[in-house]
Amino acid sequence: MSQALHPMLNVAVKAARAAGSIINRASLDVDMVQVSSKGPNDFVTEVDQAAERAIIEILLGAYPTHGILAEESGSTHGAADSDHVWIIDPLDGTTNFIHGFPCYAVSIALAVRGQVQQAVVYDPTRNDLYYASKGKGAFCNQKRLRVSRRTRLAECLIGTGFPFRQGDHFKRYLQMFEQVMQSCAGLRRPGAAALDLCHVAAGHYDGFFETGLSPWDVAAGSLLITEAGGLVGNFTGNADFLHQREVVAGNPKVYGQLVGMLAPYTRVVEEEPVAADVAGAATSVTPEAALAATLAPQPVAKRVAVRIRKNATPAGRQDA
């Protein structure tokens, strides 16, 4: 199938492939990669930073008046007041990458006045390119994607992500985990949310849920799912999931069942000051206002150099 891509999507694809090349070269000798810690179990590498610089250079080279919201540099690049904002995760699954576990991806989305319009997720280990334009469908390597057709949760494979940062309410997650696990055919946790959402769009997963996520983790994947016929929201089914640090997704039948199961565990933004600062939104805030709040300069976390050897014991570390 041959498909003419939207010009902005074409630029995003170019940027994603450039970042993927940087990541693939570095993966040949992971032990040489310099790793820093942004916090407990939350890592950043020189590869994340180099990939992000390459993405931003390409995007702003083509669209200098657009805004940028990136995982490592925040909103320090681009125009602060643009209606067009590129939401970037240069390496989703950093902890997987530094341990040589081949499950990570580049995620790039374009939000226009708070609504995601273009999306690219690139898996450099498999050379799989997932992409979507709003209203034009979702694709992987030119093959049209559709969510699964399963309707009985007992037959479904569900993806998730474990909480790994302080303040992520691990005990509450264990309650959700137990309830979903006992209701479905299987639960999977590879460690890269952007790819997990792609697997929902492709029908490999029937549903997905996770807490503690940021806009750059889910922006691109969410458009892929909706363009593949699925639904995405927060645990109560509200469409403003991008800023609520929780997400549930799936085909329409499975999504409804997961929302019914997870709604009692929804996150109250006010109880988490750090999350509120990042999201800048309560449930009554519009997506446009919430996205604008995320573009405000954020304090830079103190980074402490750490040394991680490929063959070292992971010591319970989770994905970044």
N, C-alpha and C positions, 0 to 999 in steps of 0.2 A: 504494500500500500504506500503510495506516495502522497504526501500532504504538504501544502504550502504553509509554513509557519508564520505567525504574526511577527513583524519585524522586531518587536521588543523581546519576544520569546526566542527568536534567533540569537539575539545578543546574549540572553541569559544562558542559552545552550553553549555558546562559545566560551562564556565565563566559567561555566561548570566544568567543561572539558579541560580548560586550562588549569583549573584547580585540581582536577583529577590527575593530570599529568604530574603535577608537583607531588601529590600524595603517593602516586605509584612509584616515582623515583625514590622517595624517602622510604617506602616500605621494603625496598631491597636490602636495607641495612638499618632496621629499626633501632638496634642498640646504639647507633650513633646520633639518634634524634635527641635534642635537648628538651627536657620536660620540666615544667613548672607547675606548682599547685596554686589554684585559685581559692581553695578551701578543702576541707576534708572530702576525700574521694572525688574531687573535682579538678581535672587536669587540663592543661593547655600545653601545646607543643609549638616549637618553631615552625612546624608544618602547618598547623592551624593558622598561624599568623601570616605565613607566606602565601598560603592559599587564599586567605581573605584579602590580602593586598592585591593579588592578581585579579580576583573577582571585582573588587571595587574599581581598580584601574580600567578594566574593560567596560564596566557598566557606566561609570562617569565619563569615560572617553566618548561613549556614544550618546549619553544623556546627562550632560553636566549640570542641568537644573534640577535633577531628581534628588530625592533624599535617600539616606542609607540608614538602616537599622541592622547592625551586625553583631554577632555574639561577642567577638573579642574587642572591637573598637567602638561599640555602641553607635551613637549618632554623631560622632566627631567628624565624619566625612559627608560631603554632599550638602544640599540645601536644606536648612532646618524647617522651612515653611512650604515645602512642595506638597502638592496633592499626590504625587507619585513617589512611593517609598519602596525601595528594594529591601527585603527582609532576608538576611543571609546567615546560614550556618555553614562555615567553610569545611568543617569536618565533624559531622554528627556521628558519635561513637568513638571519641578520642581514646577512651580507655581500651576499647577493643583494638584500636590501631597500635597503641604502644605495646600491646602484648602480642601483636602479630595475629590476632583473631580477625579473619577477613569479613567483617560485617560493619561497614561504615559507609558514609555517603556525603555528598555535597548537596546542600539544599538552598535553592534560590527562589524567592517569590516576589512578585510585584503587586503591591496594594495601591489601589487608586481610590482616594478619599475613604480609606479604611476598609475597602473590599478587595480581596485577592482576585486579581484578573489573569495573571500569568504564573506558571509554576514549572520548575525543573528540579528533579532529584536525580543525581547521577551516582551510580554505584561503580566506582573505578575498578574494583576487583573483578567484576563480571562484565564490564563495559555495557551495562544496562542503563539506558537513558529513559527516564520517565518524564513526561511533559504534558501540559494541559494549558489551554486558553479557555477562559470562561465562555460557555455556550458552544464550544467546538469539540467537546469530548476529551477523553484522557487516553494516552498512548504509552506504550513501552516499545522502543525500537520500531516505531511505525505500526505496531499491532494495537488495535483498539482494545481498551480495557473495559471490563464489566465486573461489578461486584458479584459475589456468589449468589446462588438462588436458594440456599438452605434456609429453612424456616424454623426447624426444631433446634433449640439451643443444645439439647443433649447430643446432637450430631455435629456440633460446630467446633472449629478450631479457633481459639481466641488468643490474640496477642496482648502483651502487657509490658510494663516496665517497672522495675522495683524502685522504690524511693531510696536515694543514696546520700542526700544532703541532710544536714542538721535541720530540724524543724519540719521534716516531711511527713510527720505523723505515721511512723512505721506500724504502730499497733493498729491504727485504723485501717491501714492498707492490708494487713494480715487478715482482718475480718472480711474485707472485700475479696481478697484472694481466695479465701476459703469458700465463700459463697459462690463465686463464679466457677472455681475449679470443680466443685461438686455438682455444678449444673451443666457443664459442657463436656465435650469429648476430649479436649486437651487444651493446655495453656502453655504458651511459648513466650520466652523473654530473651531475644538475641542481643539487645542493647543499643539499638539505633532507632529512635522513634520515627525519623523521616522515612526510613526503609519500611518500618512496620506499617505505616500508613499506606505506602505503595502496595504492600502485600494485601491490604484490605481492598484497595482499588482493583487489583488484579484478580481478586477472588481466592487468593491463597489462604488468607484469613477470612473468617466470616465476621469478625468483629475485633475491636481493640479498645483498651482503656488504660489510662495512666494519669498520675498526678505529678505536680511539680514541674510541668513543662513551661517553656518560654515561647514567645511568638515564633522565633526562628526555628524551633523544633517542629512546629506543626503547620506553619503557613502554607508551604508548598504542598505537603501531603494532603491537607484538607481539601484543596481545590481538585486534586487528582481523584479523591474519593467522590466528591459531589458530581464531578463530570463523568464518573464511571457508574453513576446511578445510586450511590450510597448517601448516607446521612452522617453529619458530624455535629457534635454539640458538647456542652458540659454535662455534668452528671444529672442535671434536672432537665436536659433537653433544650436549654437556652442556646441560641446561635452565637452568643458572644463568648464562645469557648477560648478564642485566641488570647484573651486577657484574663482568664480565670484560673490558669495554672492547673487545669484538669480537662481531660478530653475523653469522649467516648465516640466510637465510630463503628459503622458496619453497614451491611445491607439493611434496607428499611425494616424488615421483620426482626432481625437480630438486634438492631439498634434500639428498637422499642423495648425489647425484653431486657437489654442491658441497662437502659435508662431506668426502667422500673426497679431493677435490682440495686443500682448504684445511687439513686437519688438520695437515700437516707445518709449517704456518706459525703455529700457535697461539701466542698471547702467553703468556709465563711471567710471572705477576704479580710474582714476587719480583725480577725484573730491572728493574722500573720502580717505584721508590719512590713517585713522585707518583701513579701509577695505583693503587698499593696503598693509599695514604692515602685516596684518594677512594672506591675500591671497598670497602676494609676487609675484603677477603675473599680467601682462597685457594680453590682448587677444592674443598677439603673442607668449607668453611663452608656452613651451610644458608642458603637464600634469606632466611629470617627474620632470622638473625643478620647477614647481609650488608646487608640493608636497614636494620637498626638502626644498623649502623656508618656508613652514609651519612648518618644523621640527626645524627651528632655535629657540633658547630660546626666549620666549616672556616675556615682563615685566609683573609682577604679579600685577593685579588690587588691589587697596586698598579695603579691605572688612570691612564694618561697620556692627556691630551687630545690628539686628533689632528683634523685637518680634512680631510675627504674631499669632493671635488667630484664631482658626478654624471658629468661628462664627462672626469674625469681618467683617466689610464691605470691599470688595476687593479694593475699591478706584481706580478702573480703571486699576488695574494691569493685565498684560497679561502674556503669557507663557514665560518660561525661557528655 
